[in-house]
Every structure is written in structure tokens, then in C-alpha cells.
Amino acid sequence: MQDRFDVVVVGAGAAGIAALRRLSATGLSVVALEARPRVGGRTHTVLAGPDLPVDCGAGWVHSADKNLLAKPIEQAGFTIDRTPPHWMRQSFNRDFPPDEQRAFRAALSHFEDRLRAAAAAGIDRPGSDFLEPGGRWNVLIEAFSSYYNGAEFDQVSTKDFVAYEDSGVNWRVSEGYGAAIASFADMGRIIVHCPVATIRHDDRELTLDTAKGRVTARAIVVCVPTSTLADGRLTFSPSLPEKSEAAADLPLGLADKVFLGLDKPDDLPIDGHLFGHTDRTETGSYHLRPFGRPYIEAFLGGRCARELEAEGPGATTAFVVEELGALMGSGFRRKIHPLAETAWAADPWALGSYSHALPGRAGCRATLAAPVDDRIFFAGEATHPHFYSTVHGAWETGLRAADEAITAFG
């Protein structure tokens, strides 16, 4: 491959694809180097069956009314499903009566009010410090955090949690969010199977040691998960300890999915929802018949997801089948069959799902995003101050880092 470029983009997830598109329009010589055999990073659509696309990673177009990707996705020919999610409700009121559902939503709202008040006062303690002592709904609030943050609130910065901006409008892409993002990739400028091990910045030219040889560049845009920097799978010479430390303080939480086919789909409501249990944190959130299709998308996060992954392939599926069977009756097990499960903690190029700031470390997003010598620029969802953990947040940071590189070129 060519070994000299004006700009090299490291990583071809959402941030890398966005940066590459922006830079390619300038006339600069640009390439993206991607470790995986595919593009999209933590957005990834697969076929779980004939005509059954499912999103293994990001699936919701969050803050869709403000999301800069919603319109381009639709213009590209993808179908936007604007059906609102029912994450806080329980289909059939199964083991969760309406009055208890209202009480849970009220408890969560009051808890978030306490977090906002603490953040406004400059307090950055673990979110769990603000749970109601002995509160009935604390375990389900922690389960919510495991889905929302990929970690329980004892691992989540109060200030960072409050900094997230959410309009409350959430849509989905019928053909798959991951498929839509991958469609924006300029494959002629992306080299896959090409992890970068070291970036050397002690000379006039920047040098990248890659699996396919040495590459030089005038500027680099780094678009890799925080785990890659924190674990030293991508290093810098001379070292940049402020980057690896900031990345370590922005770990990737874990959210895994299980997809179950339905033999009798009409027994369940379209776009329904179930919590497996309301009296424990180790429980699944179940989206029933997304898009009206004959399957259930199960969502598990935090410590529960990590422990199940550690048990090996199939353990997460077994957990959700058992939980749904207990909730819906033993006969329900005979009406479902496994389609697919994810294991993002085991993915060597992710080791998790999306970032959260550890308590007291909310400022690390700005530290990670800061350029180095106006030659090395950083992007990715973890570097966004308000839209972290989202695809559109990653995309925006890719555009921002590309613009920083273009400005540096004058």
C-alpha cells in the first residue's frame, strides 16, 4: 500500500468514517486504517435470519430530532422507524402493576433531580451516593444504569451523567443502524485488517507502525475506543501518559444483546417491553417484536453482562431464556429459539460497549479530546462532552477532529 499520506485516520468506526469523509473533500491524501475486517466499529448490523437484520451494537438513533445523522440516513434510502420506545413500561403489567410502574418512574425522576442538583453544586461523586437509602426501586434504577451507562451507578460520575444531552426522541433504522453507518464509508480509502501498534511523533513526519508496514503522515486522527489507549494496544512514542490516563478514567461499560426468534409472534405486542425482574439489578430489558418482526431483543448490562460473558458462549442466552420463562410461564420457552448473542467485552478491538466517566473524572473527556502539537487529533464518542456513548456523538467528534486537522494545514 502507499506509505505516505497527508492525514491518516486510525479506526473506521462512526468517528473515523466521518473524519475520512470530511478530509477526503479537501483534496488532501487521506487513508483510514481499520483493525477489524469490517468498518463500523461498535455499530454492526448482521442478519439473524432471512430478511431479519439486527443491530449487535448501537441500535437507537438517540435525540433523533437533533441528530445530524437522521436526515442523511433517510436520504440514503434507509427506513426510519419513528415508533417511540417503551423502556419504562411493562407489557401485560406482568409482575409489575401500573401503580408500581408509576412509583418506579417517579423514584427515577427524583433520583435524577438529586444528581442534577449535586452536579450544579460542583459535586462529582458516584451516582449511587444519591440513591434513596433503602429505597424500594434502587435495584431497578441500578439496572437502568447498567443499560444506560453500561455500568452501575457506583462507577458513574455524577457530573458526567448530568452532562449528557438527550431530547427524549429515539428512532430506529429498519435495515439496521450499523448498515446505515457502514454505507457512508469510502471503502476505496479504508484499509481493513490493519491495526496500528505505535504512533511515533518525535520527528517532522509522523510515523505509524501497522500490521501492514510503516506509514508516514503529516497529521493523524485517532478514532479508537478508550480501551485501546488505556490498555496500551495503541501506544505513542514519546509516550502520552495524559491520554492513556484519561482513557482509563473513561472505561467502556458493557451492554450485550440476545436475539430470540418467536414461533408465535402474535402472542406478544409489537414494540412491547418487559423487565425480567423488578426486585434485582441482574435482570434483562426486553424489546418485544421490534419493527413488528418475530423476535425479542434482550438487553443486559454492567456486572450482570460481564459475569455472563465470563461463563462462555451461550450463557447470556440461557439467562434470558430462563428469565423470560419464569416471567411468562414455562410454556413460553417452547415458543422461542436463539438467533444470536453478542459479547462486546470479548471483542479484542472494543472490550466493551460505550464510555462512562468514573466518579471525579468528568473532565477527562476534554483531556482526551485535546490535540497534540496540532498534528495528532482525537475523536470517538468518549471525546464528546454531551453526546458520549452515541453514534451521532462519535460522528460529530470525527467531523470536529477533521476540521482541527484541516485548520492546522492552513
N, C-alpha and C positions, 0 to 999 in steps of 0.2 A: 504494500500500500504506500501511498505518498507519505513522506515522513516530515514535511514542513507545512505548517498552516498559520494563518493569521490568528485564528481562535480555535481552540479545542474545547468541546463541551464534554465533560465527563459524566456519563449517565444519560439514558434516554427514557426516563420516566416522563411524567407530565411536565415537570420543570425543564428537563433537558430538551424535550420536543419543542416547548415554547421558545426557549432560548435559541435553539437552532433555527427555527422559523424566522425569528426576528433578525438574527445575524445574517442569515442567508440572503435577506433582501437588501443588504448593504453593498454587495459586491466583494466583501471580504472572503478569503478562502477559509472555509469552516468545515469541521467534521465533528461528529459525536461518536464517542467510544462507549459501547454498552457491554457490561459483563455478561448479561444473560443472552440466551439465544433468541430473545424476542424484545420488543420495545414495550413501553407502558409501565414498567416498574410495578408499583403496588396497585395499579389499575389493570385488571386482567379478566377478560371475558373468555369463557370456554363453553363448549356445547356439552351439556349434561345428558343430552339425548337428542334425537332428531327434532330440529326446529325448537330446541329448548336452550337458548343462551342464558347463562347465569354469570353474575359478576363475583369472582372469587375474592376480589379486593373491593375497592370503592364502588358503591352502587347507587348512592344518592347524590343528586345534583343539589347540594345544600345552598340555602339562601338563593334559591333559583331565580327570584325576581330581581336580584342584583348580581347574579353570577355571570361573569363575562363569557362563559363557555356555552350557556344555554342557547343563545341565538345561533352561533356558528354551528353547533351540533345539529340543530334543526335544519339550518340552511344546507348542511352537508347531506341531508336526506335521511337522517335518523329520526325516529319517532319519540317524541317526548310525552311521557305519561304524567299528567298533572294531578293524578289522584293523590290526595293527602295521606300521609301515613297515620296509623292509629296506635302509635307506640305506647301510649299511656292507658289504653283501654283493653278490656278483656272480652273477647268474643264469647257469647253464651253466658257471660258473667260467671264462667266456670271457676269455682273455688275462690271467687273474688267478687263479692256482691257490689252493686253500684255505690252504696254508701262507703264501702272501704276503698273503692277506686277514687272517689272524691276526696276521702281523707288522705290517701297517698299523694294525690296531686297537690293538695294543699300543703302537706308536710314538705314536699319537694320545693314548692314555691317559697315557703318560709325559709327553708334552708338556703336557697339561692339568694334570698334577700339578705341573710346574715353574711354570706360570702361577699356580696357587693358592698355592704357596709364596712366590712373588715378591709377590703381592698381599697375603698375610698379613704380609709384612715391610714393607709400605708402599711397594713399588716399583711405579711406573706408567710403564713403558717400552713401546715397541712389542712386541706379542706375538711378532713374528718374532725378537726378540733371544733367545728361549728355544727356538728350534728347534735340534735337534742339529746341530752343524757337519758339513756334508757328508752329512747323513742321507738315506738312500735314499728315505724317504717324505715328505720335506719338501714336494715339489711337490704331492703329493696332499693333504697337510694344508693347504696354501695353497688348493687347490681347494675343500676343505671349508669354509675360511673365506669364500671367495667366495660360497658358497651360504648359509652360516650368518649371516655379518655383512654380506654384500653388498660386501665389500672384503677384500683380502689382509691378513695379519697385520701388515705394516709400517705400516698405517693404523689399527690397532686398539689401544686402551688395554688394558693387562693387567688393571688393577683393574676396569674396566668389564665386560670379558668375564667375569671371575670372578663379578661381582655378579649376573649373570643366573641366575634360578632356573628349573630345568627338572626336572620329575618323571620325564621319560622316557616318559610316556604320551601318545601322539599319535593322535587320531582325525580323521575327515573327515566332511563333510556331503554326503550323496549328491546332494542337489539344489543344492549349492553353498554355501560359507560366505558368500560375498558376498550371495547371495539371502537367506540367513537374517538377516544383519545388516540388509539393506535392509527386510526385513519388519517390523522393530522401529521403523522411522522413522514419526513422526507427520507425514504429508505435509501435513496441514492447517496445520501450524505451521512449515513449511520453505519458503523462497523460493529457487528454483534460478536459475541464470544471474545470480547477484548477488554478484560478487566485491566484497570490501571493500578499498579502497585505503589509507585512513588512519583511525586512531582518535585522536580529539582528547580529551585528558584534562586540559585546563587550566581547566576551568570546573566549576560544581557538577554539571552534567549532562555525561555522556559523549556524544560525537558521532561517528558513523561516516559517512564518505564512501563511498558504494557506487555500483555501476553503475546503480542504480535510484533514486538520490536520497539525500538526507541522512536519517539515522535517529538518534534520541537514546535514551539508556538510562541507568538508574541503575547498572547493572553489566554487564560483558561477560565472556563466557567464550571465550577464544581457543583454537580447536582446529584449527590448521593445521600442515602439515609444517614442519620446521625450515628447509627450503629457502625457503619463502615469507618467513620472517622474515630469514634470512641475506641473501637477495638483494634485500631492500627492496621486494618486491611488496606487502607489508603493512607500513606504517610507522606510527609513533606521533608525536604532536605534543603536548607536547615529546617529543623522542626518548628511547628507552630503550636506550642502547648496550649495557647488560649483557645484554639479551635477544637482540639481534642477534649479539653476540659469542658468547654461549653456544650459540645456534642454529648458528653457523658451526663451532663445535667439536663439534657433533653432526650431521655431514653424513649425508645419506641414501646408503647403499650401494645397489648396483644388483643386482637379480635379475630376469632375464627368463625367459619361458617360450615354448616352441614346442609345439604340439599336432599330432601326426601321426596320421592315420587308418590303420588296419590292414586290408588286404584279406583277409588270412588270420590272424585273431587267434589261432586255436588253436595257431599255431606258437610262441606266447610264453606264459609262465606268468602267471596272474593275480597282480597285485601283486608282480611281479618287479622287479628293479633291475639297472641296468648303469652302470658308469663307462665313458665313452668311451675314455679312456686313463688309465693309472696312472703314466706317466712324464713328465707335464707338468701344469702348473696350468691351462692353457687347454683345459678339457675339460668335457663335459656330464655331468650326473647324470640318469639316465633312469628314470622310473617306468613300468613296463610294465603295461598293462591295469588302471588304477585302477578300482575297483568292478566289475571283470570286464568293463569296456566295451572296445570295439575301438579303442583309441587308445593312444598313448605320450605322456606328459607329460615334455618335456625341460626341464631347469633349468640356466641358465648365470648366472654372477655375476661381480662385480668387474670388473677391467680387460678381461677377455675379452668380457663382455657389452657394456661401453661401446664397445669398438672395433668390435664387430659392429653395434651400433646406428648408429654413426657412418657405416658403409658404406651405410646406407639400408635401406628396407623389403625384406624377403626375404633379407637377408644372414644373419641368425641361423638362419632355416630352412635355408638352403643349407648352413650349417656343420654342423648336427646331422644332416642327411641324409647328408652326406659322411662324417661321423664314424661314424654307425651303419653305413653301407655298408662302411666299412673294417673295422669290428669284426665284423659279421655276415655279410659276404660281398657281393659286388657284386649278386647277385640280390635281395638284401633291398630294394634301392632300388625295385624294381618292385612291391613289396608294400606300400609306404607312400605316403601322399599328404598334402600340407599341409592343415591345418584352420585354424590361427590362430597368430599370434605376438604377443607383447607388446613394448612399447617404453616402459618407465616413465621412462627418462631424458628422453625426448622429450615426456612428458606435462607440459604447462605448469603444472599445478596440483600436481605432485608432484616432478618432476625426479629421481626416484629411487624406492627401494622402502622401506627401513626404516633407522633410525638406528643409528650406532655412534659411540662417543666416540673422538676422536683421542687418541693417546698423551699422557699427562699431564693429560687433561681430563675425567677420570671425574666430577669434582664438578659439571660443567656441567648435569647433569640436574636437580639440586636448584636451581641458579640459574635455569634456565628455568621450573621449576615454581612458583617463589615468586610470590605475588600482588603486585600493585602498588596501594598505597593502599587495600587492601581493596575495590577496585572493578573491577580488571581481573585475571582469573584465567586460568591457563594449563593446558591439558590436551593430550593426544596421547601416542602411545606413547613418544616421546622424553623425556617428563617422568616416566616410571615408573622407580623406582630398580632394580627387579628383573625386571619383565616387559616391558621395552622391546622393540621390534621385533615385538610380537604384537598381535593383535586384542583379546584379553582384557586386556592391559596398557593399551591405549588406552581400552577401555571403563571400566576401573577408574579411570583418571585423569579421565574425564568425570564420573563419579559424585563423585569427590573434589573437583573444581573446582566442581561444582554445590553440593555441601554447604558449601564455603567461601563461596560467594555467598549461600546461604540464611542461614548464620550471620552474615554481615555485615549482612543485613537485619534481624537480631534476631528 
